[in-house]
Amino acid sequence: MNTNSPISGAGLAIGFGLVVLGAIIFFDATQMQVPPTYAKVGPQVFPYFIAFGLAVVGAYFAWNSWTPAARREIVAEGFDTDWRALLVIGAGLLIHLNILKPLGFVIAAIFLFMCVAFAFGSRKFLRDGIVAVILALVSYLGFTHGLGLQLPPGILAGIL
C-alpha cells in the first residue's frame, strides 16, 4: 500500500467550497436586519448553525482529502453508482419544483417523497403514501401555523 499517494483534488475542492459557502452564509447572516422584538434567539440563529455545519464538514472533507490515500475514509468502495435511482430522484426534484406553486406544498412533498422511496427500492406504495401524507401535513402545518411561514397551499387552500 502506497502511503505517498496523491492528494484528492476533488475532495479538496469540495471541502474548500463548503468552507467558503459556510463563510458566505455566516457573513450574510450578520448583515440581517433583526427587529428589536426578538430577544436572544432571532432569525439569525438558523443560518449560523448552517454556516457552522458547512464549515465543519468542509474542513473535514479538505483534511480527509489531504491525508494519504491509505488513511482516507473510503465510502461505498466497490459499489457502482445507481444511475436509475439518481435519475428518478432528479426527475422527482424537477417535477416537484414545477408543481409546488400550482398544486401546493403538501401534494408536491408527497410526490417527491414517493419518488425518493421508489428510487431507494421501496415498492410498498400504500405505506409510503401514508408516511408521505403524514410528513407533508406535519411539515406544512408546522411551518405555516407553528412558525408563521407561508408555504404554497395550492389546490388545498380552502382545506388547510
CORQUIDA-V631497 format. One line per field, one symbol per residue. ss: DSSP state (a for helix, b for strand, c for the rest). A space follows every 50 residues. Layout:
ss: ???
//
This chain:
ss: ccccccccaaaaaaaaaaaaaaaaaaaaaacccccccccccccaaaaaaa aaaaaaaaaaaaaaaaccccccccccccccccaaaaaaaaaaaaaaaaaa aaacaaaaaaaaaaaaaaacccccaaaaaaaaaaaaaaaaaaaaaacccc cccaaacccc
//
